[in-house]
Amino acid sequence: MDLIQDYMLGHEAAGIVIEVSEGVTNIKVGDRVCLEPDVTDGTCEFCKAGKYNLDPDGQFLATPPVRGCKKRFIEFPADY
């Protein structure tokens, strides 16, 4: 597998929710949403201070090893 050929671009996304997991209460099917491309686990000192964008372990869409979101559907954490 060639990383360049298999890599998917896209880190700025918006869409409409088509399904939510059990227990998700902050969004519902049909909601219009935009995605925060920097996903963290929320446990480091930066995250706890509300500066999750500084988390050195954050996973950013379209930055290796995380594929991007330029596709029809994407599964994504409800908090982001």
C-alpha positions in Angstrom: 0.0 0.0 0.0 1.4 3.4 -1.0 0.6 6.0 1.6 0.3 8.8 -1.0 -2.1 6.8 -3.2 -4.2 5.6 -0.3 -4.3 8.8 1.7 -7.5 10.8 1.9 -7.5 14.6 2.2 -9.9 16.8 4.1 -10.0 18.3 7.6 -12.7 20.9 7.3 -16.1 19.2 7.2 -19.8 19.9 7.7 -22.8 17.8 7.2 -26.1 16.4 8.5 -26.2 13.7 11.2 -27.7 10.5 9.8 -27.2 8.3 12.9 -26.1 8.6 16.5 -24.8 6.0 18.9 -26.7 4.9 22.0 -26.2 7.4 24.8 -25.5 10.4 22.6 -27.7 13.3 23.8 -26.0 16.5 22.5 -27.0 15.9 18.8 -29.8 14.1 16.9 -30.5 12.8 13.5 -31.1 15.6 11.1 -28.9 18.1 12.9 -26.5 20.2 10.8 -23.0 20.0 12.2 -19.4 20.9 11.5 -16.5 18.8 12.7 -13.6 19.8 14.9 -10.7 18.2 13.0 -8.4 17.9 16.1 -9.7 15.0 18.3 -8.1 14.4 21.7 -8.9 12.2 24.7 -9.4 15.2 26.9 -7.1 14.1 29.7 -4.0 16.2 29.4 -3.4 19.5 31.1 -4.1 21.5 28.0 -7.4 19.7 27.4 -8.5 20.2 30.9 -7.7 23.9 30.6 -9.8 24.2 27.5 -6.9 24.4 25.1 -7.3 21.0 23.5 -5.7 22.3 20.3 -2.3 22.2 22.1 -2.6 18.5 23.1 0.6 16.9 21.8 -1.2 13.6 21.4 -4.2 15.0 19.5 -5.3 13.2 16.3 -5.9 15.6 13.4 -7.9 14.7 10.4 -5.8 14.4 7.2 -2.5 14.3 9.1 -0.8 10.9 9.2 -1.7 8.4 10.5 -5.3 9.7 10.5 -7.1 9.7 7.1 -9.1 12.8 6.1 -12.8 13.3 5.8 -13.3 14.0 2.0 -15.8 11.2 1.6 -19.6 10.8 1.8 -19.8 9.5 5.3 -17.6 9.7 8.4 -18.0 8.3 11.9 -16.9 10.9 14.4 -17.0 11.5 18.2 -20.2 13.4 19.2 -18.1 15.7 21.4 -16.3 17.1 18.4 
